[in-house]
Amino acid sequence: MKKIIIASVAVAALVSTLTAGVVAGKCVGCHGKNFEKKAMGKSKVVAEMTHADIAAALKGYKHGTYGGPMKGLMKGQVAKYSDADLDAFAQTVGK
């Protein structure tokens, strides 16, 4: 039983890491390789945001409660990800 639990945790961690990589790959076109750019000259610089702020923004875009001029575009970008996926991704960028 203990081996099954350990294996399950390891698989969950791997899936979160892979998901974060997939999400990041879709972001670099607008936000830059190191998230150093203002997307289309309008967004915040993600690299300067905290992990918590990034997670809140992504989940807010998903639920339609956050965002300015790019709200509609970003909602489509994050809609298919779970809140847990967005939390995991947020831990990989920002400060």
C-alpha positions as CSV (number, residue, x, y, z in Angstrom):
1,M,0.0,0.0,0.0
2,K,2.8,2.4,0.9
3,K,4.4,1.8,-2.5
4,I,1.2,2.6,-4.3
5,I,0.8,5.9,-2.4
6,I,4.4,6.9,-3.1
7,A,4.0,6.0,-6.8
8,S,0.7,8.0,-7.0
9,V,2.4,11.1,-5.5
10,A,5.3,10.8,-7.9
11,V,3.0,10.5,-10.9
12,A,1.0,13.5,-9.7
13,A,4.2,15.6,-9.4
14,L,5.3,14.6,-12.9
15,V,1.9,15.5,-14.4
16,S,2.0,18.9,-12.7
17,T,5.5,19.5,-14.0
18,L,4.6,18.5,-17.5
19,T,1.4,20.6,-17.5
20,A,3.4,23.6,-16.3
21,G,5.8,23.1,-19.2
22,V,3.0,22.9,-21.7
23,V,1.3,26.0,-20.3
24,A,4.6,28.0,-20.4
25,G,5.2,27.0,-24.0
26,K,2.0,28.7,-25.0
27,C,2.8,31.9,-23.1
28,V,6.2,32.8,-24.5
29,G,4.9,34.2,-27.8
30,C,3.4,37.2,-26.1
31,H,5.1,37.3,-22.7
32,G,8.7,36.4,-23.8
33,K,10.9,33.5,-23.0
34,N,11.5,34.6,-19.5
35,F,8.1,36.3,-19.1
36,E,10.0,39.7,-19.3
37,K,7.6,41.4,-21.8
38,K,4.3,43.2,-21.5
39,A,2.1,41.1,-23.7
40,M,1.0,43.2,-26.6
41,G,2.2,46.2,-24.6
42,K,-0.7,45.9,-22.3
43,S,-0.1,43.3,-19.6
44,K,1.9,43.3,-16.4
45,V,5.4,41.9,-16.7
46,V,4.8,38.3,-15.3
47,A,8.4,37.9,-14.2
48,E,7.9,40.8,-11.7
49,M,4.7,39.3,-10.2
50,T,4.6,37.0,-7.2
51,H,3.5,33.3,-7.6
52,A,0.3,34.1,-5.7
53,D,-0.5,37.1,-7.9
54,I,0.1,34.9,-11.1
55,A,-2.1,32.1,-9.8
56,A,-4.9,34.6,-8.9
57,A,-4.7,36.3,-12.3
58,L,-4.8,33.0,-14.2
59,K,-7.7,31.7,-12.2
60,G,-9.4,35.1,-12.5
61,Y,-9.0,35.0,-16.3
62,K,-10.4,31.5,-16.3
63,H,-13.5,32.4,-14.2
64,G,-14.0,35.8,-16.0
65,T,-13.3,37.9,-12.8
66,Y,-9.9,39.4,-13.7
67,G,-8.4,41.3,-16.5
68,G,-8.5,44.4,-18.6
69,P,-8.2,44.6,-22.4
70,M,-6.8,41.1,-22.8
71,K,-9.5,39.4,-20.6
72,G,-11.2,37.6,-23.5
73,L,-8.0,36.4,-25.1
74,M,-6.6,35.1,-21.8
75,K,-9.8,33.4,-20.8
76,G,-9.5,31.2,-23.9
77,Q,-5.8,30.5,-23.1
78,V,-6.5,29.2,-19.6
79,A,-10.0,27.7,-19.9
80,K,-8.9,24.1,-20.4
81,Y,-6.6,24.0,-17.3
82,S,-7.7,23.1,-13.8
83,D,-7.1,25.5,-11.0
84,A,-4.5,23.0,-9.7
85,D,-2.7,23.1,-13.1
86,L,-2.7,26.9,-12.9
87,D,-1.4,26.9,-9.4
88,A,1.4,24.5,-10.4
89,F,2.3,26.7,-13.4
90,A,2.3,29.9,-11.2
91,Q,5.0,28.3,-9.0
92,T,7.3,28.0,-12.1
93,V,7.4,31.7,-13.0
94,G,7.5,35.0,-11.2
95,K,8.9,35.6,-7.8
